[in-house]
Amino acid sequence: MSEQKITSFICELIKFYKILVFSRKEFVISKRIIKVTVSLGSCFSVKNKKEMYESFIEIEFWLKVLLSLMDEQEIYEKTLELCKKTEEIIKSMEDEL
């Protein structure tokens, strides 16, 4: 997994968090997503692949929960896109573990 790809994904999650909180007023799941995103960044900085993998699994879980709750098309599509990216990262990390 490239540093660029993970950094880009973390930035994308942070931007998504801002959209959820400031535009859509979603405070519960967005807090879980940002907490795990920060944890992911910490694991990445110390190259802890096992904990990074676990963080991606948790992010995927919260994105799927969010998918089931969202009724706005724009947020639904963005959540689905992030979910797919998370699944791709998880699959590529499974090969490395």
NORLIN-V933193 format. One record per residue. SS is DSSP state (helix for helix, strand for strand, loop for the rest). OMEGA is omega in degrees with one decimal (* if undefined). Layout:
ss={SS	SS}
omega={OMEGA	OMEGA}
This chain:
ss={loop	loop	helix	helix	helix	helix	helix	helix	helix	helix	helix	helix	helix	helix	helix	helix	helix	helix	helix	helix	helix	helix	helix	loop	loop	loop	loop	helix	helix	helix	helix	helix	helix	helix	helix	helix	helix	helix	helix	helix	helix	helix	helix	helix	helix	loop	loop	loop	helix	helix	helix	helix	helix	helix	helix	helix	helix	helix	helix	helix	helix	helix	helix	helix	helix	helix	helix	helix	helix	loop	loop	loop	helix	helix	helix	helix	helix	helix	helix	helix	helix	helix	helix	helix	helix	helix	helix	helix	helix	helix	helix	helix	helix	helix	helix	helix	loop}
omega={-175.8	178.7	179.3	-176.9	-179.4	178.3	178.4	-180.0	178.2	177.9	179.2	177.5	178.7	177.1	178.7	176.4	179.5	178.1	-178.8	-174.9	-171.6	-178.0	-172.6	177.5	176.9	-171.6	-173.3	-177.0	179.8	178.0	177.2	-179.3	-178.0	178.3	179.8	178.1	177.3	177.2	177.4	178.1	178.3	179.0	-180.0	-176.6	178.2	175.7	177.7	-174.1	-179.0	179.6	174.9	178.9	179.1	177.7	177.5	177.7	-180.0	177.2	178.9	178.9	-177.3	175.7	178.4	175.3	179.2	177.7	-177.6	-177.8	-173.2	175.6	177.1	-174.4	-177.5	179.8	178.5	-179.0	178.8	178.2	178.8	177.7	179.5	178.2	179.1	177.9	178.9	178.6	178.8	179.9	179.4	179.7	-179.9	178.2	179.5	178.2	-177.6	-177.0	*}
